[in-house]
Amino acid sequence: MKRILICASALAIAATQASAGGRLDTFKFTGESNFIPGFEDVEIVGIFWDDRCTSVNYTADDIPANGVGGSLIPASVWAGEMQTSFEQWNQIPTSYIEMNVVGGPVALGNGLRRFDFINELTFETAAGSGFLASSPSTSLQADATFVAGDDIDGDGDSDVFDTAATSVSTCHDFDADGDIEFPAGDYAAGTILDNDVQFNNRLITSGIVWELTPSSTLAGEPQRRTDIQSVAVHEFGHSHGLAHSFINQISVSDGNGATMFPFIDIDDRFSEEGQRTLHEDDIAWSSYIYPEGKTEGSGPTAIQPGDIPFQNAFRTIKGAYTQNGFGVLGGNISATGTGANGRTVVSAYSGLARAFSPDGINVFIGDLTNSVISDQYILPVPRGTYVLAMQALDGDPAATGNISITAQIGGFLGQHGYPEEFRSSPALESEIETNPGQFTPVNAQTKNQANVNVATNIDVTLRNAGALTNIGTGAAIGVNDVIYAERFAGADVLALLNSGATMTTATYRTGVFDASVVSVWKRASVRLGRLNPDGTATLGATLASRNNFVGQDGDSTPFFLSNPATVSANARAALEADPTLDVFVVLEALNAFPRADDPRPPLLGLQATAAGASSGQSFLSVAGGPLNVRTNGNWIVELNFTPNVNVLN
């Protein structure tokens, strides 16, 4: 039985900023039972186009796109946008895959997309779809041997040809009937057989329409406009087999992200324009899966004029990514170039996973002992020196369900609750790090780097808020000198410090209205202070501070204390000397915030509550006024500690 699966990857939107790298994956039924008696082992493998099929042809349907103001964009016009979008990927000099629109626009007359060996581009979408677009691939779920004459899709027409009968041994329309045939031979699980890209015309009912040039939508406009090309470039990455990236902010001065980040801000033209052009992460993963120079001589994987061998441009960094001795499935790790304005260039996910099937159809997850095949991650990076950062797929800025099956298994097994941190030297990298903001650069300039191992940190968190419900400014737009403060009871902090814990990090849930803009704040700090009899708060001595603090977009931003041991000692001494003191985590807004189109300043996460139901620990000061307690919400702010290893043992 040739098992196949539809793997649909989609691009989502949200009210302001709809919220890759790595690979999409699928199930590989092995036919073996080595771990759980009576259950077939099911490995999770990446999807990809076989080398014989990496010149991929697409047919454009003739359905027009719903355009601005009720106009229709003819298929002949949007098909040209598709080819322009394909060219972003085709022009990667280190990747040998090529995709082109070769047929149409034609009336395919086949209704919604289906597995038929026609790679379809269409604006016909199933009712109820809330995605801007999706790129479902049909791929093998087991190793298979294709024999000439096989009818794989069951339409009565052969899908496999005998290479001896033709001088061509690559996928093509062998019998000139409009669909693609595969050459006879062996194919590995994960091989893509059919890919269709669907752009959603039905969102017009909610005021979302397509356009050919990026533009911004401001409040009060009747239609929100979505750039076809920006979305198409993203979807064609999925057509390659690429997963979503975790990079949604390239640097401290560039708020744009990788093209394969799962969400797009359709209200910010600068963000859409940025997504039209591939980021280093997108280029690296296409090149890693389809590396130029893979073989010598002739053929699609050999070097052609203008190509650059993968090994001439890239190096790899790899190692173990562990938690409590087990490999993390879907742990995110990113590489940022060294320097004051370093760019985050590549992001990857760790681990290989295994599931189990009782009947050859349904799939179940085991436990950590038998579900983790490998603890390794690999980062294909342009030659250079990099700082590595680890982050959990905890929903900010994306969740396991946005990434891959492997990541979802890791989430099911409870592996995505650890704090963000940097990779430090081998001697310091462990589960108990008292300085998680310390990093050791990795030199990947001249050779590949192996055994660059990382481990998730254990931490203890003080947090007054519940789950995030809102994100905003908490104050009127245009008001100056806005200060946010979160109080942590001195007794709670002192108890942790007396147990031997080290105060390491303050964490803020930050964001921006325009995705192309960086969330910059005047100052982040940890300070001593106290409550006043009238319910206001007064700030005192500063324990740690950073000016021009750069927040992350739609994510929890760590403020790593530069000298945690000293900060902890000073805090402990002050709290012991004066029991009326508390610790406040403070964030101050800039009065002149750089923005794209939207005049609103950066955002802070909030748990909204009914009036009077807040924790009473969140404070706001505006225009030099007192720090008044919030009565209808709590800031999403945390104070983080590394516990005493002796206490844990």
N, C-alpha and C positions, 0 to 999 in steps of 0.2 A: 504493500500500500504506500503510495506517495503522499505523505502528509503535507498539507499546505495550510497557511494561516494568513489572514489579513491583519496587517499591523498598521493601524491608522495613527498618524502623528499630525497634530493640528496646531494652529496658531490662535491664541485666545486674545480677547480684549477685555477691558473693564471701563469703569466710568471715566477715569482720567488716564491712567496708564494701565492698559491691560497687562494685567499681569495675568550652540551647543558647543566642553565638547565631549565627544565620545561617540558611541555607536548605538543605534537601535538594535534590539535583540529579539529573539524568538525562542521557542522551545525546540529542543532536539531530542526526539524519542530515540533512545539507544537500543531498545530491544533487550536490555540486560537488567538484572535485578541483583545488585551487589550490596545494598545497604538495608533496605526494609523488605523482609520476606513478603512476596506476593505483590510488590509494587515495582513497576518499571522505573529505572533511572531516567530522569529527564533533565538534560543539561541545558543551560541558557547560553545561546551563541549569538554572535552578531549577524546582522543581515548585510548582504552585499551583492553586487552584480558579479557574476563569473567573468573571468578574463575574456572568455569568448563572446561576451555580451556587453562589453563596456562602451560600445558605440550604440547608444540607446536612442531610438527614434520614437517620437510622440506625434499623435494625431490630434488636432484641435477640432473640437465640436463647433457647430455653427450657431450656438446659442449666444445672443448678445449679453453684455453685462449691464446691470442697472447703474446708470450714471447720475451725475449731478443734475438736479432740477427736473428729474423725470426723463432725461435723455437716455438713449441707449448707446452703448459703445459697441460698434460692430465687431463681430468675431475676427474679421480680417485685420482690425486695428489692434485688438488685445492680443491676438496671436503674435503680432510683431513684438509686443511688450514681453511675451513669453520667451521669444528667441533672445532678446536683449538680456533677459534675466538669466537664461541658460549660459550666455557668454561670460557672465561673471565667473561661473564655475569652469567653463571650457578653457578659459585663458590662464588658469593656474599652471605655471610652467613645471611644477613638480608633481602634478597629478595627471594620470593618463586617461581617466574616464571622460567621455564626451557625450553630451545630450543635445538633441536638436528637434525642432518642429519640422517634420517632413511631409505631413499630410494635412490637408484642410485649409481653411475651415470646411468641414463636410458635415452633412446630416448623418451622424452615426446611427441614429434611430434605435439605440439600444437602451434607452431609459437611463436610470442611474448607473453609476460606475459598477463594474462587475469584473470578475476574473475571466478574461477572454483573450489574453495575449495581445491586446491592443492597449498600448500606453496612452491613456486619454487625458486631455486637458479640457475641462468643462466648467461652465458656470451653472450647471444643473446639480442641485444639492438636495438631499433628503430633508423632508419636513422635520422641524424640531431641532436641527443642527444650530448650535450657538457659536460655532467657530467661524472665523473669517475664512479659513481655508483648511484643507486637510490633504494629506498625501499618503493614502493607504497603499501598502505594498503587499502582494501575495508572495509568500516565500516558502521554501521547503522546510518541513519539520522533521525530516530524517534524511540521511544520506540516500541517494537514489541513483539508479542507472537508467538513463533514457534510451529507449530503443526506437529505431526508425519506424514510423507509423503510429507511435503512441498517441492516443487522444487524451491528453492530460486534463483539459477543461471540460470534456464530455459533450462537445458540440457536434460530434460526428466528423470532425475534420482533423487530420493528423497535425500534431504540434511539434514533431521531431523528424528531422530529415537525415538521410545517410550522407555523410561527408564524402563518401566515395563517388556519389552521383553528381557532385558539383566541385568546382575548384575553390569554392568558398567554404570555410569551416567556422564561421562566426554567425551569431544570431542575425537573421534577416527574414524578410518576407519571401521565403523560398518558393511558394506556389503562387505568389502575386494575388492573394485573395484579401489582403488588408490587415492580416494579423501577423505576428512575429513567430517564426519557428526556431527551435533550438537544435543545434547539431547533436547527434547521438553521442552518448558518453556518460561518464560519471560526474555527478554533481553533489556538492556537500550541503548538509543542512544549513539553512540560512540563505541559500541562493535565492535572489529575487527573480521571480518569473514574470511579474506584471506590476506596474506602478501607475496609478491614476492620481491626478491632482485635481481637486474639486475646490472651486471658489464659490463662496456662498452668495447667491442672489437674494435669498429670502430675508436677509437682515434689513432690507429696505422697509419692512414693516416697523422696525424700531428706529428708522431714520438714518441707517448707515448705508452709504452708496459708494460706488467705485469712481476713482478719478485717475488720470494719466500723469499728473504732476503733483508732487506732495504739496499740501497746504494745511494750515492749522485751522482747527475748529475752536471757536471761542464761545463762551457761554451765551445762550440765547439764540444761536443759529439753528435753523430748522433741520439741517442735515449734517451728519458727521461724515466726512469724506475720507476714504481709504485709498491709498496709492496702490494700484495693481502691481507695479513692478517691485515695490518693497516687500509685499507679501509673497510674490512669486519667487524671488531670490531665496527667501527663507524656506518655502515649501520644497524647492528643488534640492536643498540640502538634505531634507528627509528622503527625497528621491534617490540620493546617493547612498542612503543608509545611515546618515548622521543623526545622532540624538540631539536633544536640546542642550544648549550650553548654559552654564551657570554664571557667565560673565555678563552683567548688566551695567557695569560701570568700568570703563577702560582704564581711567587714571584719575588722579586728584584734580585734573583740569578738564577731563572729557567725560561727560555723563553718558555718552552712547555706549552700547554694549555690542556683543557679538551678534552677527546676523541670526544665529541659531538660538539666541535667547528666546524662551517660549512666549513672551508677551511683547506687544507692540503698542506704542502710544500713538494712536491715530489722530490725536489732537495736536501733535507737535510735529510740524513739517521738518524740523531739523533732525528729529529722531528717525522719521521715515527716510529722509535723504541718506542718513548714516547707514540704515539697514540695506539700502540698495547696493552698498559696497561691502565686499567681504572683509571681515576682520581676520587677524592672524590665526585665531582659533579655528575659524571655518576652513581656512586654507590648510592649516596643519593637519586637520583630521581627514579632509579629502585626500591629501597627499599621503598620509599614513596608510589609509585603506587601499589606495590605488597609486603606489609609489612609482614615479618615472624611473626607468632603469631597472625594473624588477627582473627583466630577462634581457639577454643580449640578442643581437641580430634583428630580425624583423618582427612585426606583430604589434598589437596595441600597447603592450607593456614595455617595448623597447624604446630607446631614445630616438626621437625624431628632431629635425631642425627646430630650434627654439626651445626645446625641452631642457630641463635642468635635473640631473639625477637627484633623487631624494636625499641620498647621503651627502651630497655636496652642500645642501642648504640646511639640513636638520640634524639634530642630535636627539637622543632619547634620555629621559631621566625616569628611572623606575625603582621600585622598592616595595616593601610590605606596608600595608595600612591596617593597623590592628587596634582592637579594643578588647580589653580583658583577655588577651591571648588569642582571640579569634580574628580572622580577617573581616573587615567591614565591607559589606555589600552595598556599593553605591556611595561610598565616602567621596566627597568632592575634594580635589586638590588643584590649586591653580599656581601658575608660574608668572611672576611679575619681574620685569627687568629692573636691575639695580639702577639707582639714580634718584634725584629729587623728584622727578616727574615720570617715574617708571610706569610703563604700560603693562597691564595684565594681558598676556599674549595667548596663553593656552590654559584650558581647564579640562580636567579628566575625572573619571569615576573609577573607583577601585573594585576589585574582587570579581570572581567568577562564581556563579551560583548553580545549584542543583535543586530540582523539585522531584516529585514522585507521582506516578500514575497507577491507579488500581485497575484501569480498564483500557488503557491505550487512548483515552479521549480526555477525561478529566484530569486535572493536575492539582496536587496538594503540596504544601510546603512542609518540610521536616523541621529540624531544629538546627542550631548553630553547628553541632558536631557533624551532621551529614549534609547540610545545605551549602556550606562554604567549600568550594573546590579550590579556590586560590585567594590569597590575601593581597595580590599584587595590583599596583596601579602602573600606568605608563603615560608619560607626557612627551609627545613629539614636539620639540621646541626649536625655533630658529637658533642657530648657533649664538651663544651668549652666556651671561651669568644671571642667575635668577634667585629670587626669594620665593619660597614655597609657603602657601597658606592652606590650612585645612578648614573645612566647613561642613556642617551637617545639612542634609536635605530636610530641614524642619518646617518647610512651608514658606520661609522668607529667604530669598526672593522667589523660590519655587519649591515644589514638593516632590516626593518620590514619584508620584503619579504623572508628573510632567516629564520624567526622564526616561525610565526604562523598567523592564521587568526585574532586572537584577536589583535596581534601587528599591523597587517596591517590596521585594523579598526582604531586603535589609531593613526596611521600615516595619514590616510585619514582625520581624524578629527583634524589634526594639533597639536598633543600632543607630538611630538618628536623633539623639538627644544630647550631644556633647557640645561644648563651647567652641567658638572660633579661636584659632591660634596659628602661630607660625611654626614652621619646622626649624628646630634648633640643631646644634651639633649632635653627632651620635652619642656623645657622652652625656648630654643633657636631655635628649629626646626620650620621654617616658610618659606614663600616665599621671605622674605626680610632678608637675612643673610649677615652681613658684614664680616664674617669670615667663608666662606664655607669649608675651610680646617680643621676646628675644628671638632673633633669627640668625641662621648661618647660611649665607649664599651658596648656591651650587654652581660650579663652573662647568658648563656644557658647551664650551667653545671649541675644544679640539677633539673631544671623544665622548662617547656615550657614558652615562653615569648609572651604575647599578647599585643596589643595596642602600639606596637613599630612603631608609625606613622611617616611618612616622607612626605615632600612637596617639589615640584620642586622649584628651585630658579628663581627669576627674575634677569636678568643682562643686562647690556649695554656693547656692544662689539665694540672696535675699531679694524678695520682690513683693510689693504691696498690691499690685494690680492682678486682675484675672486675665482672661484672654483678650487679645486685640479686637476691638469692635469698630474703631474709627481712627482716622489719621488727619490731623489738621494743625492749625496754628494756635488755637486757644485764645486768640486775641484778634481784634479788628485789623484788617489789612491796612498797612501804612503806619501803624503805631510803632514808635521807636522804643528802644531799651526794654525789650521783652526778655524776661528771665524765667526759666522753668527750673523748679527744684523739687527733688523727691527726698523725703526724710526717712532715714532708717534709725530706729531707736538705738540709742547708745548702748543700752544693756544687751541688745541682740548682737551688735557688732563686737562688743567687749567679750561676750561669751565665746564667740568664734575665735577671736584673737587669743584668749586665754587657753583655748584648747590646742593652740599651736598652729592654727590656720593662718594663711598669709592673704591679705587683701591684694588682689592682683588687677582687677578690671572693673570699670564702670561701663554699663551697656545701655544704649539708647536705641529705641526703635524709630528710625528716621526715614524720611522720604522727600520727594519733590513732586510738584504738579507736572512739570515738563521733563520727560525722560532724558532729554539731551543735556540737562543742566545738572551740575554737581551740587549736592547738599552741603554748603559751607556755612559754618557757624562761627560766631565771634570767639567763643571760648567754651571749652568743656572743663569741668573741674570737680574735685571731691573736696568738700569743706566741712569744717566743724560748724556747729550752730545750735540754736535752741528755740524752743517754742516760747511765745510770749503769752501772758495772761489773756490777751484779747483774741487769741487764736492765730495770729500772724506768726511768721518765723523770722528770725534774724540770723544772718550768716556771719561767721567769724573767720578763724584762721584757715588758710588754704593748705590742704595736705598734698594735692597734686593738681596740675593745671596744664592745659595745652591751648594755645591761641590758634585761630584759623583752623579749627577742628573740621575735618572732612567726614561727613556722614555718608553712609551707603544708601542706595535707593531701594525703598521697600524692604529693608532688612534691619536686623539688629546690628548696630555699629559698636564695636568694642573700643573703649578708651583704655589702652593698656598703660598701667602706671609704670613710669620709667624706672623706679627703684622700689619695688614692692616691699622688700624687707624693711627699708627705712620708713616708708609710709606707714606700714603696719605697726612698727615700733612707736612712731610718733603718735599715731592714733590711739594706741593702747595706753600710752603714758597720759595723754590728755583726758581720755575717758575715765581712767582710774582716779585722776586728780580731781575731776569735776563731774559727778554723776548726772548733772543737769544737761550736759552736752549731748548732742546727737550728731550723726554723720549725714550730710546732705550731698546728693549727686546733682550737679547743676549744669545747665546748658543755656548759653546766652546767644540770642539771635543777632545777626548782623543788621545794622540799620539800612545799609545800602547793599541789597542782595543782587548779584548778577543773574539775569533771567533771560529766557528766550522770548516766548510770546506771552506767557501767563504772568501777570504782575504779582502773584501770590508768593510769599517766601517759603522756605523749607518747612517740613512738617514733622511733627512728633506724634508717635503712636499713643492712643488713648483707649482705655476701657471705659466706655460711657456707662453711667449709672443713673438711676432715678435721683431726683433732687434729695440731697441729704443722705444718700446711701453710699457715698464714696468712702474710701479708707481714711480720709482725713490726713493723708501723708503727702499729698501732691499740692504744690504751691505755684502761684503765678504772680509775677510782678510786671507792671506795664508803666512805661514813661516815668521811671524813677519812684513809683509808688511802692507800698509795702508788699511783702510776699504774703498774699492772701491764699487761704486754703481753697482748693477746688471742692465744690459741694456736689458736683454731678459727674465726676469722672476721676480716673487715676491715670497718671502718666505711665507708659510702658517703659520703665527704667529699672535697671537691676544693679546690684552690687555683688561682685563675684569674688570668691575666695578659693584658694587651693587648700584642701584639708591637710592636717598633719598625717603623714604616712604611718606613723606609729599608732595613731588612733584608729586608722582603718584596719591595721593588722591586729 
